[in-house]
Each structure stands twice: as C-alpha cells, then as structure tokens.
Amino acid sequence: MNTKKIIITIDGWSSCGKSTLAKQLAKQLHYAYIDSGAMYRAITLYFLRNHIDWSDHAKVAEALRSIKIEFHHNKDADRSEIFLNDENVEYLIRDMIIAEKVSDIATIKEVRDFAVTQQHKMGKKKGIVMDGRDIGTTVFPNAELKFFMTADIAVRVERRFRELYEKKPNVTIEEVKNNLEMRDYIDSNREISPLRKADDAVVLDNTNLTMEEQLDFALKLFKTKL
C-alpha cells in the first residue's frame, strides 16, 4: 500500500458540501481534517464575545494575540472539533449571527494572515484535507490534489436551510438565500485572497450527486494522483 501523504484542498461556494466531502475523504484516507471556515468562525465568535471593533487594526491585532485555535479528534463522535482557547466551540460557531459576520471578518488582512500561518503549521506533515475559500490558491498553492466545488444556488439554499432549521426553526428560506448570496459576493470580491478556482483544481458540481457519488469521484482522482 502506498504510504505517501499528500495535501488535498477543497474550495468553493458557501453550502455546496465542501466540509462534507472533506470529512468523508479524511475518514477514508485516515487523514486529518482541517475546517478553515471554522477557524474564521471561531475568530468571529471571539470578536463578538469581546466586543472587538474590527475596523480598528490595532485592536484586531491585539485580539488575535489572545486567540488559540486547535482541532481535537472527538473519539465518541469520530470527528474533528474546533477549540477556541481550550473551549469546544464546534456548535456555537454554527449560529446564524456568526454566519452573518464571518465574511466581513475574514476580509481583514491581519485575520487572514493569522489563520494562514496556523494552517501552514497544520499542513507541514501533509496527510491533511482542508476546505475553505482560498486553500488551493493562497494557503497551499502546491497541494497535490485540489477540488473546486459548486452547486446550483437553489440546491445550496435548501441544504443550508435544512441544516439551520434544526437549530433555529424560525429561520426563513429568504434569510438563508440572502445570507448565501451576500457571502458569495463578499468572498469572491474581497481584496485579499478572493474565492476563485485554482488553475489546476478539478471542478466538482454536486447539484445532482449523492454524498456517496461525490466521494467516489474524489477517491478515484486521489488514486490517480498516487
């Protein structure tokens, strides 16, 4: 069996199943899964909790020095969970209030520099799957296997709505659609590391794919890379 470890990056639009595929691949390949979006959400949570004025660069830089982000494997749930300053915030960061602010905070240069530095450290030993917006273009431009995921907007809205409805039954489809469109716009138009497809990334449109079919597609490409 080939034991060579590689880096796999998965970029793409909001709610098109990036983290689902990343988790599937990590589990199948016994790789570490790094959710870069969760890192930005954790930073957003810290800023909101501590009333950080993110328009003030000095205050942002000072706040970042107080942030420690780690991923720990939850053996019972068999998944990677994010910890902010030793507190498990895996569920707290999925709240709608975080979703509404995370794209703004992720555009801040100091925040991106902080997150990318952490991500580089995590990728040193390879054997990781990381998903986000700029992983294949900015964080790991030399990654051996890159995916760019997309799906029809109506399908993405429906998926996100179902995910949120369980936690917040009063959420509306319109709210979710507006949030997704806003995040897509901010992510693809920001000055620093905008969302775009890397030249060597494979497009995976999962509008009409099941989770099993998308995993099968990705695993076949992984085997060709090795």
Disulfide bonds with the S-S distance in Angstrom:
none
